[in-house]
Amino acid sequence: MSNINIDKNTISDLNSRGIKNIKVFFYSSGCAWTKVNIEENPDVSDLELLENLDWINIFASKEDLTKLKWWTITKVMWKYIFSSQVVKSRCGCGSSFSFEDKGKVLALHKLKDLKLGWK
């Protein structure tokens, strides 16, 4: 199985609400083209069991399964930050990433804000 690390606040939140199954999935978004999210109590009929922990079952699609090795998910406000050895580049704010090496990806809206003098 994979080495999984989910931040303690997310664990506490899921436990307090009685969530027993989650789906970890990737979607296209952000400056670096990929973000991660968690779906609570998903329909698991087309999913693969990634990990059966004492407190929760973690599922993923077959396509995402290969990218979920030695990973960490941390919830920051309303978004999740994904860290793994398979991530090759990341945007400036850290929320989006790529599985391909694209170098450091800059958020163009941040450059615009700097040009306009906003901080």
Backbone hydrogen bonds, N-H to C=O, Kabsch-Sander energy under -0.5 kcal/mol:
donor,donor_aa,acceptor,acceptor_aa,energy
4,I,2,S,-0.8
5,N,71,W,-1.6
7,D,73,I,-2.0
11,I,7,D,-2.1
12,S,8,K,-2.5
13,D,9,N,-2.3
14,L,10,T,-2.8
15,N,11,I,-2.6
16,S,12,S,-2.5
17,R,13,D,-1.3
18,G,15,N,-1.4
19,I,14,L,-2.4
22,I,57,N,-2.4
23,K,39,E,-2.5
24,V,59,F,-2.5
25,F,23,K,-0.5
25,F,37,N,-2.3
27,Y,35,K,-2.1
29,S,27,Y,-0.5
33,W,30,G,-1.0
34,T,97,F,-0.7
35,K,27,Y,-2.5
37,N,25,F,-2.2
39,E,23,K,-2.7
40,E,38,I,-0.5
41,N,21,N,-3.0
44,V,42,P,-0.7
47,L,44,V,-1.5
48,E,60,A,-3.2
50,L,48,E,-0.6
50,L,58,I,-2.8
51,E,58,I,-1.9
53,L,51,E,-0.7
53,L,56,I,-2.6
57,N,20,K,-2.6
58,I,51,E,-3.2
59,F,22,I,-3.0
59,F,57,N,-0.5
60,A,48,E,-2.0
65,L,61,S,-1.7
66,T,62,K,-0.7
67,K,64,D,-1.3
68,L,64,D,-0.6
68,L,65,L,-1.1
69,K,67,K,-1.0
71,W,3,N,-1.6
72,T,83,S,-2.5
73,I,5,N,-2.5
74,T,81,I,-2.1
76,V,74,T,-0.6
76,V,79,K,-3.1
77,M,75,K,-0.5
78,W,76,V,-0.5
79,K,76,V,-2.1
80,Y,36,V,-0.6
81,I,74,T,-3.0
82,F,80,Y,-0.5
83,S,72,T,-2.6
85,Q,70,W,-0.7
87,V,84,S,-1.1
88,K,98,S,-2.6
89,S,98,S,-1.4
91,C,96,S,-2.3
92,G,105,V,-0.8
97,F,34,T,-2.4
98,S,89,S,-2.3
102,K,100,E,-0.9
105,V,90,R,-1.5
106,L,104,K,-0.5
108,L,106,L,-0.8
110,K,107,A,-1.0
111,L,107,A,-1.4
112,K,108,L,-2.1
113,D,109,H,-2.1
114,L,110,K,-2.2
115,K,111,L,-2.3
116,L,112,K,-2.1
117,G,113,D,-0.5
117,G,114,L,-0.8
118,W,113,D,-2.9
